[in-house]
């Protein structure tokens, strides 16, 4: 059974959230849930947090999905998800495309059932 994942926006992400970025995130969260459902992936949580690169002090928003898969399956899913998000984002208004492709990174982590 696929359930509604927990969605958490960490404090570290708050400083990065403009109205447009929040709008992009809301669309992205819905799309991530849809992609997981379409591939029968157990999506356990979605978390957004801010990341600062120590080398150049740049900041970006990271959206982390936690899925109930084994490592190899999760990595395959991540590859497929990247392609799906790229295709989907091209249908959005240009400002949202830029936000999703340039200001938000998506990562997938896995937890095996057991």
Residue, then its C-alpha position, 0 to 999 in steps of 0.5 A: x500500500x502506498x501512503x501519503x509521505x511526510x513532507x518536511x521543510x527544514x529551518x535551513x531551507x526557510x531563508x531560501x524560500x521566496x514566494x516563487x520558490x515555494x510555488x515551485x516546491x509545491x508543484x515539485x512535491x506533488x510531481x514527486x508523489x505522482x512519479x512514486x505512485x506511477x512506479x509503485x515506489x514506497x515514498x516514505x518522506x520528502x524533506x527540503x533543506x538548505x545546503x551551503x557549498x563550503x568551497x564557494x559559499x553558494x546556497x541551494x535548496x535540496x529536496x530529499x526523497x526517502x524511498x522503501x527500496x534496496x540500493x540498486x533499485x533506488x539508484x535506478x529510480x533516481x535516474x528515471x526520476x531525474x529524466x521525468x522531472x526534466x521532461x515535466x519541468x519543461x512544461x512549466x513557465x520559464x521562471x519555474x523551470x529555472x528554479x527547478x533546474x537551477x536552484x533545487x537539487x533532488x536526491x534519493x535515499x533508501x531504506x530497505x523494508x525489513 
